Amino acid sequence: MNYFRNDASSILPAKKDNGGSGRPRKRQKKILVTGGAGFLGSHLCELLLGTGHEVVCVDNFSTGLRRNIAWLKRFDSFRVISHDIVEPIDLEVDEIYNLACPASPPHYQADPIQTTKTCVIGSLNLLELAARHRARILQASTSEVYGDPHVHPQVESYWGNVNPFGPRSCYDEGKRCAETLFFDFHKARGVEIKVVRIFNTYGPRMRPDDGRVVSNFIVQALRGEDITVYGDGSQTRSFCFVDDLIDGFVRVMASPSSLTGPVNLGNPGEFTIGELAEQVIQLTGSRSRIVRQPLPADDPRQRRPDISRATSELGWRPTVDLTEGLAQTIRYFDELLSLPKRQVLEPA
């Protein structure tokens, strides 16, 4: 598969039935995706275009890459706006997916005040937009709202164990506050909301400097560098392939208005960080050594979603296992790292 596409045939919507079948057609919607040039956002834009909708991608390109969406610009139904959601925006849309915010610790910790503003003020601006135009709005929240959990696996009713002033709190508490705003707008102003809590997700279009464990391990292995494992490697994570997650987003958005969430979206398969490192080494054929560094502050010891709600309410369950997903992600990074160095992170 070529992850740097030069044709968009794979997402062209099916031809419209113009004669005689009597089957109702789905109404084309105008959908706003904030953070649309990012890892998750670009995959979502692609899927929405492929199902025949008009898509407006909003991104400030602080971590999103123009390369991720460059090939989508040939569609008349795709529009890109360079904008920071900390500032108000007014667009008449039917649905809003709010994916705007750096999600990896190195990126959201680089400017923690801006991260909190994006989570809180950005959400407020988008909720006002949704209220003004009676648009349905989905908030991409995070498993980080559970902090270093005392309940395992994590269920949506668990309130979490979060440090409110630690190095991760700009993101953790910012997302928690955003959830509060969403539910208050729903209760006080009747806004149709959807809140999903994302567990560790990986796949093509992650940045090589993303800083999260899957991309770190793959890039280090492909470069023949030591693989850095923080702590003793016994801490666990559950890894969801991006295609499964995006399918979950769309299912949640299309669900009855009574399902506001929060809904956990993640793969319940649980692996230690040490097991992940060994699998990456095996799949890449790398000779990298595993080296250990101290565990970062507030790093969760366990993380695994209870997806009972997503399964019962949406019929959603991940289908891509870790080995298959890692193989696709490795191919992507292998192709990316073969580009001239100056192009690896440069917008297209």
ZAMAR-820646 format. One line per 8 residues: number of its first residue (from 1); their letters; for each residue z, x, y of C-alpha. Coordinates in nm, 2 decimals, padded with zeros to 4 digits. Layout:
N
NUM	A	Z X Y | ...
***
This chain:
348
1	MNYFRNDA	00.00 00.00 00.00 | -00.08 00.12 00.35 | 00.22 00.05 00.57 | 00.03 00.14 00.89 | -00.22 -00.14 00.86 | -00.56 -00.14 01.03 | -00.65 -00.49 00.92 | -00.46 -00.81 00.93
9	SSILPAKK	-00.63 -01.00 00.66 | -00.31 -01.02 00.45 | -00.14 -01.25 00.70 | -00.43 -01.47 00.81 | -00.31 -01.83 00.78 | -00.48 -02.04 00.51 | -00.79 -02.23 00.63 | -00.70 -02.58 00.77
17	DNGGSGRP	-00.80 -02.88 00.56 | -01.04 -03.06 00.78 | -01.15 -03.33 00.55 | -01.03 -03.61 00.35 | -00.72 -03.48 00.16 | -00.49 -03.71 00.36 | -00.22 -03.44 00.33 | -00.01 -03.40 00.65
25	RKRQKKIL	-00.05 -03.07 00.83 | 00.24 -02.87 00.95 | 00.27 -02.86 01.33 | 00.21 -02.52 01.48 | 00.53 -02.41 01.65 | 00.58 -02.17 01.94 | 00.85 -01.93 01.82 | 01.04 -01.67 02.01
33	VTGGAGFL	01.15 -01.36 01.82 | 01.38 -01.13 02.02 | 01.40 -00.78 01.89 | 01.05 -00.85 01.75 | 00.93 -00.49 01.74 | 01.23 -00.38 01.53 | 01.26 -00.33 01.16 | 01.35 -00.69 01.08
41	GSHLCELL	01.18 -00.85 01.37 | 00.83 -00.71 01.30 | 00.85 -00.84 00.94 | 00.95 -01.18 01.07 | 00.67 -01.19 01.33 | 00.42 -01.11 01.05 | 00.55 -01.39 00.83 | 00.55 -01.65 01.11
49	LGTGHEVV	00.20 -01.56 01.21 | 00.09 -01.58 00.85 | 00.22 -01.94 00.83 | 00.02 -02.04 01.13 | 00.27 -02.04 01.42 | 00.24 -01.90 01.77 | 00.48 -01.61 01.81 | 00.62 -01.45 02.12
57	CVDNFSTG	00.78 -01.11 02.06 | 01.04 -01.00 02.31 | 01.17 -00.65 02.29 | 01.31 -00.38 02.53 | 01.18 -00.11 02.30 | 01.51 00.08 02.30 | 01.49 00.11 01.92 | 01.20 -00.11 01.83
65	LRRNIAWL	00.86 00.06 01.79 | 00.53 -00.05 01.93 | 00.37 00.08 01.61 | 00.54 -00.19 01.41 | 00.36 -00.47 01.59 | 00.04 -00.30 01.73 | -00.18 -00.44 01.46 | -00.05 -00.80 01.52
73	KRFDSFRV	-00.19 -00.79 01.88 | -00.54 -00.89 01.76 | -00.41 -01.24 01.70 | -00.45 -01.48 01.98 | -00.13 -01.65 01.87 | 00.07 -01.34 01.92 | 00.22 -01.23 02.25 | 00.45 -00.93 02.34
81	ISHDIVEP	00.69 -00.93 02.64 | 00.88 -00.62 02.73 | 01.21 -00.76 02.83 | 01.59 -00.70 02.79 | 01.77 -01.02 02.70 | 02.07 -00.91 02.90 | 01.85 -01.05 03.18 | 01.77 -01.43 03.18
89	IDLEVDEI	01.43 -01.53 03.04 | 01.25 -01.87 03.06 | 00.99 -01.96 02.80 | 00.91 -02.31 02.66 | 00.95 -02.26 02.29 | 01.04 -02.47 01.98 | 01.25 -02.21 01.79 | 01.43 -01.89 01.87
97	YNLACPAS	01.53 -01.61 01.63 | 01.77 -01.38 01.81 | 01.74 -01.04 01.64 | 01.79 -00.83 01.95 | 02.05 -00.56 01.91 | 02.06 -00.21 01.76 | 02.21 -00.24 01.41 | 02.28 00.11 01.30
105	PPHYQADP	02.60 00.29 01.41 | 02.43 00.59 01.59 | 02.22 00.36 01.79 | 02.47 00.09 01.89 | 02.74 00.36 01.95 | 02.51 00.55 02.19 | 02.57 00.29 02.46 | 02.85 00.07 02.34
113	IQTTKTCV	02.88 -00.12 02.67 | 02.51 -00.21 02.65 | 02.55 -00.31 02.29 | 02.83 -00.56 02.38 | 02.63 -00.69 02.67 | 02.33 -00.75 02.44 | 02.54 -00.94 02.19 | 02.73 -01.15 02.44
121	IGSLNLLE	02.53 -01.19 02.76 | 02.20 -01.18 02.56 | 02.32 -01.46 02.34 | 02.44 -01.66 02.63 | 02.10 -01.63 02.80 | 01.92 -01.74 02.49 | 02.15 -02.03 02.42 | 02.09 -02.15 02.78
129	LAARHRAR	01.72 -02.12 02.71 | 01.76 -02.32 02.39 | 01.96 -02.59 02.56 | 01.71 -02.61 02.85 | 01.41 -02.66 02.61 | 01.59 -02.83 02.32 | 01.49 -02.54 02.09 | 01.65 -02.46 01.76
137	ILQASTSE	01.81 -02.11 01.77 | 01.91 -01.87 01.49 | 02.15 -01.59 01.54 | 02.12 -01.28 01.33 | 02.49 -01.20 01.29 | 02.62 -00.94 01.05 | 02.85 -00.87 00.76 | 03.03 -00.63 01.01
145	VYGDPHVH	03.22 -00.94 01.13 | 03.42 -00.90 00.81 | 03.52 -00.55 00.91 | 03.69 -00.35 00.63 | 03.75 -00.66 00.42 | 04.06 -00.76 00.23 | 03.87 -01.04 00.05 | 03.60 -00.93 -00.21
153	PQVESYWG	03.33 -01.05 -00.23 | 03.31 -01.18 00.12 | 03.28 -01.56 00.17 | 03.18 -01.72 00.50 | 03.53 -01.87 00.54 | 03.69 -01.52 00.55 | 03.80 -01.43 00.91 | 03.76 -01.06 00.86
161	NVNPFGPR	03.96 -00.74 00.93 | 03.80 -00.58 01.24 | 03.94 -00.31 01.47 | 03.88 -00.45 01.82 | 03.87 -00.11 01.99 | 03.74 00.13 01.73 | 03.40 00.31 01.74 | 03.23 00.02 01.57
169	SCYDEGKR	03.39 -00.26 01.77 | 03.11 -00.29 02.03 | 02.89 -00.42 01.75 | 03.15 -00.59 01.53 | 03.33 -00.77 01.81 | 03.01 -00.83 02.00 | 02.86 -01.02 01.71 | 03.18 -01.21 01.65
177	CAETLFFD	03.18 -01.32 02.01 | 02.82 -01.42 01.98 | 02.90 -01.65 01.69 | 03.17 -01.81 01.90 | 02.92 -01.88 02.18 | 02.67 -02.03 01.93 | 02.93 -02.27 01.79 | 03.06 -02.37 02.13
185	FHKARGVE	02.71 -02.44 02.26 | 02.65 -02.65 01.94 | 02.98 -02.85 01.99 | 02.97 -02.88 02.37 | 02.60 -02.92 02.44 | 02.44 -03.03 02.12 | 02.22 -02.71 02.07 | 02.08 -02.69 01.72
193	IKVVRIFN	02.21 -02.36 01.59 | 02.18 -02.15 01.27 | 02.40 -01.85 01.21 | 02.33 -01.60 00.94 | 02.54 -01.30 00.84 | 02.32 -01.01 00.73 | 02.44 -00.76 00.47 | 02.28 -00.41 00.43
201	TYGPRMRP	01.91 -00.45 00.44 | 01.64 -00.18 00.39 | 01.27 -00.14 00.35 | 00.95 -00.03 00.52 | 00.96 00.01 00.91 | 01.31 00.14 00.92 | 01.32 00.43 01.16 | 01.37 00.78 01.01
209	DDGRVVSN	01.65 00.83 01.25 | 01.80 00.49 01.18 | 02.13 00.65 01.06 | 02.21 00.40 00.79 | 02.25 00.52 00.43 | 01.92 00.42 00.27 | 01.70 00.57 00.53 | 01.93 00.88 00.56
217	FIVQALRG	01.91 00.95 00.19 | 01.54 00.89 00.15 | 01.45 01.11 00.45 | 01.68 01.39 00.34 | 01.55 01.38 -00.01 | 01.18 01.38 00.09 | 01.25 01.68 00.32 | 01.44 01.86 00.05
225	EDITVYGD	01.75 01.86 00.26 | 02.11 01.82 00.14 | 02.20 01.45 00.10 | 02.51 01.37 00.30 | 02.76 01.14 00.14 | 03.05 01.04 00.35 | 03.38 01.02 00.17 | 03.40 01.05 -00.21
233	GSQTRSFC	03.10 00.82 -00.26 | 03.30 00.55 -00.43 | 03.27 00.31 -00.14 | 03.03 00.02 -00.23 | 02.75 -00.16 -00.05 | 02.50 -00.43 -00.15 | 02.14 -00.36 -00.06 | 01.89 -00.64 00.02
241	FVDDLIDG	01.52 -00.57 00.04 | 01.37 -00.68 00.37 | 01.12 -00.93 00.22 | 01.41 -01.13 00.06 | 01.60 -01.13 00.39 | 01.31 -01.26 00.60 | 01.26 -01.54 00.34 | 01.62 -01.63 00.39
249	FVRVMASP	01.58 -01.64 00.77 | 01.29 -01.89 00.75 | 01.47 -02.10 00.49 | 01.78 -02.12 00.71 | 01.57 -02.21 01.02 | 01.39 -02.49 00.83 | 01.72 -02.63 00.68 | 01.87 -02.97 00.79
257	SSLTGPVN	02.04 -02.96 01.13 | 02.37 -03.02 00.96 | 02.36 -02.67 00.81 | 02.47 -02.46 01.11 | 02.62 -02.18 00.91 | 02.74 -01.92 00.90 | 02.54 -01.83 00.59 | 02.57 -01.50 00.41
265	LGNPGEFT	02.23 -01.34 00.34 | 02.24 -01.03 00.12 | 02.20 -00.91 -00.24 | 02.52 -00.95 -00.44 | 02.43 -00.65 -00.66 | 02.70 -00.39 -00.57 | 02.65 -00.01 -00.59 | 02.85 00.29 -00.49
273	IGELAEQV	02.71 00.52 -00.23 | 02.72 00.80 -00.49 | 02.50 00.58 -00.73 | 02.26 00.52 -00.45 | 02.22 00.89 -00.37 | 02.16 00.97 -00.74 | 01.89 00.70 -00.76 | 01.71 00.82 -00.45
281	IQLTGSRS	01.71 01.18 -00.59 | 01.56 01.05 -00.91 | 01.30 00.83 -00.76 | 01.18 01.10 -00.51 | 01.19 01.38 -00.76 | 01.39 01.58 -00.50 | 01.59 01.89 -00.56 | 01.83 01.79 -00.29
289	RIVRQPLP	02.20 01.86 -00.34 | 02.47 01.60 -00.26 | 02.72 01.73 00.00 | 03.03 01.55 00.12 | 03.15 01.49 00.47 | 03.47 01.30 00.59 | 03.44 00.92 00.60 | 03.38 00.79 00.95
297	ADDPRQRR	03.65 00.58 01.12 | 03.66 00.21 01.02 | 03.39 00.26 00.76 | 03.43 -00.03 00.51 | 03.54 00.06 00.16 | 03.37 -00.24 00.00 | 03.09 -00.48 00.10 | 02.94 -00.75 -00.12
305	PDISRATS	02.83 -01.10 -00.02 | 02.92 -01.42 -00.18 | 02.58 -01.61 -00.15 | 02.69 -01.94 -00.31 | 02.62 -02.13 00.01 | 02.27 -01.98 00.04 | 02.19 -02.05 -00.32 | 02.32 -02.41 -00.33
313	ELGWRPTV	02.20 -02.52 00.02 | 01.87 -02.33 00.04 | 01.78 -02.23 -00.32 | 01.77 -01.87 -00.19 | 01.85 -01.57 -00.40 | 01.71 -01.22 -00.37 | 01.43 -01.13 -00.61 | 01.36 -00.76 -00.54
321	DLTEGLAQ	01.59 -00.53 -00.74 | 01.71 -00.20 -00.59 | 01.48 00.03 -00.79 | 01.17 -00.16 -00.69 | 01.28 -00.19 -00.33 | 01.37 00.18 -00.30 | 01.03 00.27 -00.45 | 00.85 00.08 -00.18
329	TIRYFDEL	01.07 00.22 00.09 | 01.02 00.58 -00.03 | 00.64 00.53 -00.02 | 00.67 00.41 00.34 | 00.87 00.71 00.45 | 00.66 00.95 00.25 | 00.36 00.82 00.45 | 00.54 00.82 00.78
337	LSLPKRQV	00.67 01.18 00.74 | 00.32 01.30 00.67 | 00.22 01.21 01.02 | 00.23 01.49 01.29 | 00.59 01.52 01.40 | 00.53 01.40 01.75 | 00.39 01.07 01.61 | 00.68 00.99 01.37
345	LEPA	00.89 00.81 01.64 | 00.63 00.77 01.91 | 00.52 00.41 01.99 | 00.17 00.35 01.88
***
